[in-house]
Amino acid sequence: MSLSFDPEAATAAYMALLPPDAVARSDAYFEGGYWLLLWECVLALLVAWLLLRTRLSTSLRARAQRWTRGANRQVALYAIQYLIVTTLVTLPWVAYEGWFREHQYSMSNQTLPAWLGDQAKSLLLAIVFATLILIPVYALMRRARSSWWVWSALVVTSVLTFAITIEPTWLEPVFNRFYPLPESPLKQRLLSLARANGIPAAQIYEYDASKQTNRMSAHVSGLFGAAQISLNDNLVEHATTEEVVAVTGHEMGHYVMNHAFESSVYFGILVVAGFGFVAWSGALLLARFGPRWGVTAMDDPASLPLLVALLTLYLFVMTPVTNGMTRSMEIQADIFGLNAARQPDGFAKIAVDLSAYRKMHPGPIEEFIFFDHPSGWNRIHRAMVWKSENLGTPDIAAYDRDHPNTPGLTPAEAP
């Protein structure tokens, strides 16, 4: 029996797999995130105002000056105090957003003590990277004067690129245990897919994300000839073979198309503009409020709350831009994954699985502003259009023969 395929009907059929109550819950979770973006920005501005208005920031700077004479060491000591204070002040909000709300929507498996342990690890890493960034940034403020913001943006971009490079080997294992995926036909299939696409990975790793979350994910990370393919255990245990291959093909697309490096370049351009905004607006604010705050210039370490507040405001306004850049790369990786893995139905199924925390069918303006990934509907539709263009190829035809109930397939009328 010959079969015909309608990508629109297939997309609708996959969307219909979601019960109305699941769609409502997913929408509520994702749309709540829109408000979280706003309140995070408001909270950051409020904390900065409190630190400056109460002169707590100048007190932290004075303490650092009492403890050491070197300007760089003073910046480092100030940064450590600043991060500890702001972490404690914002902990109730971070706990609501990252633990209580995640449990409310059944996204988290983590106990509160374990979550707090991860927060402590994050704080230690933040201290390390903050000092790597802030020491040269404030040195540039003192020496480069009017052009400090350009060079500072380059420093931030360089540290970001360094973090991406060491992330798979040094940073991710701080939070999760990585171990080789057990030998299986799936593992050999993924390694073959990596070799076919020029990815220098001799091993597939699994990591224990289930101790923290119910979400399924994978990534292919690394720069400059290093590559690590990692699947979280939720994906390995709960997804079908077709879904795992589809997801891994997508992640390989990010690596092959150098999206990590491309992201660093885009981020660097945004940071240059952001630091330009900070230099301009910071000078105006210090001229008006600096005497009240006890902060005389941007090269004073006590200006850090102002710098953070202005960057936070800038990034909040730029949310549609940053989301658009990321979403564009995700679309590219989707197309790469479809062509490399050739699992359109697996890709559609995983989009349905991810609907637990991603709104499936937003309006176009909503998706443009708030989505850093394509919506579930767009991803399913893209996969089904791809399938319609490859329906006659042996592998897709064989899959459809073995899965006659695949959405969108109907018996074709006899000629």
N, C-alpha and C positions, 0 to 999 in steps of 0.2 A: 504494500500500500504506500503510495506517495503521500508526502506531507507538504502543507503550505505553512508559511510562518508570517505572522503579522506583528511587527515590533511594538506597535501601539497597544495591541491587545495583550501582548506579553508583559509590557510594562504595567498595564492596569491589573493584570492577573497577579503579578508579584506584589503590587501595592495592596491588593485585596487579601493577601495572606496575613496582614496585620489587623487584629481585632480593634474595633473602635476605642475600647478602653485603653489599649496599649498605645494607640496613636495619641489619645488625649494626655496620657501620662508623659509620653515622650515630648510632646509639644510644651507641656507645662514645665518640664525640667529644662528644656533648651531655651524657651522664652524667658524663664527666670534668670538665665545667664545674661540676658540683655541688661537687666536691672543691676546685676552684680557688677558689670563693667562700670556703670555709673557710680555705684556706691563705693567701689574700690578707689575710683578717682577722687571722690569726695573725701573719703577717709584719709587718703594720702595727703591731700591738701590741708585737712584739719590737723593731722599730726604735725606736719611741717609748721603750720601756724602756731601751734602750741609750743613747739620746741623753740621757735624764734621769739614769740611774744613773751613767754615766761623767762627768756634768756637761759633756758636749760642748755641750749646749744652752746652758748658762750661759756657756761660752766664746764661742759664736757671738754671744750677746747682749753680752758684754763687748767683743768686737771692734767690734760696731756702735756701742757707746757711745763707744769711742775715736775712731771715724771721724767722728762727728757728735754734736751736742748736742740737736737737735730730736727729741722723742719720736716723731713720725710718721716722720721719716727713719730713726730707729733701728729702728722696726718694719719698714720697707721693706727696710733692709739685712739685718736678721735673716732676713726671709722669703726673700730671694734666696739667702743662704748655706744656709738650711734646705733649700730646694728642690734646690739643687745637690748637697748632701750626700746627701739621701734618694734622689735620682735615681741617683746613683752606687752607693749601697749596695744598692738594689733592682734595679739593671740586670740582673744575671744572671737573677733570677726573671722580670722583665718580658720579657727576651729569650726565655726558655724558653716563656712563655705566648703571646707575641705573634709570635714568629718561628719558633723551632724546632718547636713543637707545630703551628703552622699549616702548616708544610712537611710535617710527618709525616703530616698528614691531607689533603695536597694542596689546601689552601685558599689558599696564598699564592704569588704570582709574584715577590715582591720579593727582591732581593739583600740581604745583610746590611748593606753600606754604605748602601744606599738606605733601609733600615729605620731604621738609626741616624740618618740625616739627618732622617727624620720625627720621631724621638724628640727630636732637638735642637730642631726647630721647636715641638714640643709643650711642651718645657721653657720656651722663650721666652714662649709664650702663657700658660703657667701662671704665670710670674713676673709678667706684666702683670696678669692677673686676680686673682692672689693679693694683690698690693699694693692693687688696687682694693677688695678685700674686707677685708683685715686692718688697713689703716690706720684706717678708720672703726670696725671692730669693737673694736680695742684702745683707741681714743679713747672709745668708749662704755663700755668696762669701767672706764676711769679716771674718767669723769664721771657716768654714769648709775648706777653702783654696782649695787644689787640688781636693777634692771630691765634691765641691759645685754643680757641674753639675748633679750628680746623685740625690742628695736630692732636687734640684730645679725641676727636672723632676717630682718627686713625688708630690711636691707642686702644679705644674700646673695640673697634672692629678687629684688631689684631688679637686681642685677648679672647674675643668670641671665637675666632677661627682656631686658636689654640685649644680652647675648650672643646670644640667640635672634634678636633683631631684626637684628643686623648679620651673623649667620652666613653667609647666602647670598652677600652682597656682599664681605665682608672676611675671613672666617675659612676657609671651605671652599677658596677659591682658593690659600691658603697651601700646601695639600697636593696639589691636583689642578688640572689645566687644564680650564676650562669653555669651551665653544664652541657656537654655534648648531647644533642638529640640522639636517642637510641637508634641503632641501625634498623632500617626499614626500607621498603620500596619508596615510601614518601621522601625519606632523606636523600636517597640516590636520585630521585626525580628532581629535587630542589638543587642538588649539587650539579646535575646535568644542565639545568636551566641557568645556573650561575656561569658555568663554563661556556655555554652557548652565547652568553651576553658579555663575555670578557671580564667577569667579576672574579678577582683573585681570592676566593674563599675556599679553603680546603675542609671546612667544618661548618656544620649548622648547630647553633646553640639554642637551647631552651632556657627560659628563666622563670622564676617562681612569682609571677605577678599576682597570682590568685591569693596570696597572703594579704594583698592590699586592695584588689579591685576585682570586679566581675567582667571588666572590659576585655575584649579580644584585640590584640595588636601584634605587630611585627615591625622590624626595621632592619635596613641594611645601612650600616653606618661606617664612617671613616673617610679620610681624605689622603691624597698624595700616595696612592698605591696601597693603602691599608683598607681592608674591608672585613666587616663582621656581620653575618646574617643571624639574626636573633628572632625567635618566635616566643611569644609568651605562652605559658602553659594553658591558659584559658582557650587560646586559639587551637593549640594542639589537641586538647582533650574534647572540645565541644564542636569544632568545625569539621565539615567533611573534607576529604582529600581535595576535591575541586576548589573548595573555598580557600584552603591553605595555599594551594598553588596560585590561585588568583591574587590573594593578598601579597604573597611573596613576590610575584611578578610585578605588582604595582610598586612595592618597596625597592625592587631592583631598578625600576625606572628612575627613581630619585638618584640612585648612585650613578647609573650609567650617564644620566644627563647632568651630572655635577650640580645637583640642586643645593647641596650643602654650601659649596663655594659660591654659587649664584646668590643664595640667600645672604651670605656674608657681604657680597658686593652691594645688593639692594639695601641691606640693613645699614651698611656703611654710609651710603648716600643719605638715607633717612637720618642717621645720627649726625652727619655734618650739618644738615638743615636744622636738626633739633638743637645742637649745641650753638648754632648761630642764633636761634631763637632765645636760648638761655642767656647768651652773652648780651644780647640787646635788651631783653625784658628784665634780666637780672640787674643790669646797671641802672635802669629806671627805678626799679623797686628799692634797690639799696640807697639810691639818692634820696628817696622819700622816706623810707622806713628804717634804713640802716642804723641811724643813731638810736632809735627806739629799741632795736634788736641787739645793739652792741656789735654789729657786724659792719666793718668799714669797707670791705671790697670782696669780690668773688674769690680772690686768692686766700682769704681767711678760711681755714677749715670749718669754722662755725657756719659758713654759708651752705654747707652740704644739704640741710633740709630744703633750702630755697632751690638749689640745683635739682634735687630729686623731685620737688613739687612741680617745677616748670617742665621737666622732662616728662613727668607723668601726665600733665595736662596736654602737652604736645602729642604724646603717643595716643592719648584718648581721642583727640580730634582726628588723628591720622588712622584710626581703626579701620575705616573702609579701605584705605590705601594698603595697609599692611595685610589685611584679610584678602584683598584682591590679588596681591602679589603671591601670597601663599596658595590661594585657590587656583591661580593660573598654573602653578607648578604641580598641584595635585591633579588637575585635569590632564596635563602632559603625562604624568605618571600613570593615570588611569588608561590612557590610550596606549602607552608603552606596554603596560601589563596585559592588556587585552591581546595585543599583537604577539607578545612573548609567551605568555602562559596559555593563551587560546582557551580560556575558560569563562565564556560570557555568562553562563548560568551560575557558575560558582561565584562570579563577581556580583551578580544580582542577589544571590542568596546571602552573601556576607553583608551587602547593603541593608537587607532586611534585618539581619541579626544585629547590626549596629544601630538600628532604629531605637533601641532602648534609651539611648542618650543623644541621638541626633534627630532633629526635626526632619521629616521626610519630604514634605512638599510645601516649602515657604513661597511667598510671593517673590517676584523678581527683585524688587527694591530691598526687601528683607534679606534675601540671600546676598545681594550686593554689599550690604552694610555689615551684616553680622556673621557671615559664614566664611571660615577660613578653609573649608573643604566644600566641594560641590554637594548639593543636597542629595539625599537618598534617591529621590525621584529622578534627578538628572543623571545620576550614576547608573541606575538601572536602565533608563532609556538609552543612554550612550552604549551600554553593553548589548542591548537588544538590537539597536541599529547596526552595531558591529556584526552581530550574529547574522542579521538579515543579509549583510554583504558577503558573508562567508558560509552561507548555508550549504552550498554544494561541495565544500571541501571534505575530504574523507573523514577527518577527525570529528568535525561538527556533525556530519551526517551519521557517523557511527554513534555518537553520544545521543542523538535524537532517536535513533532506532532502539537504543537500550533504555531510553527514558521517554516512552511515548506520552506520558502525562506532563511533560515539560510545558510550562506556561507559554501560550502563543501558538503551539502546534495544533493544527487541525488537518483532517484528511483532505487532500486536494481532490477537486472534481475531476472525473475521468475526461480526457479529451474527446 
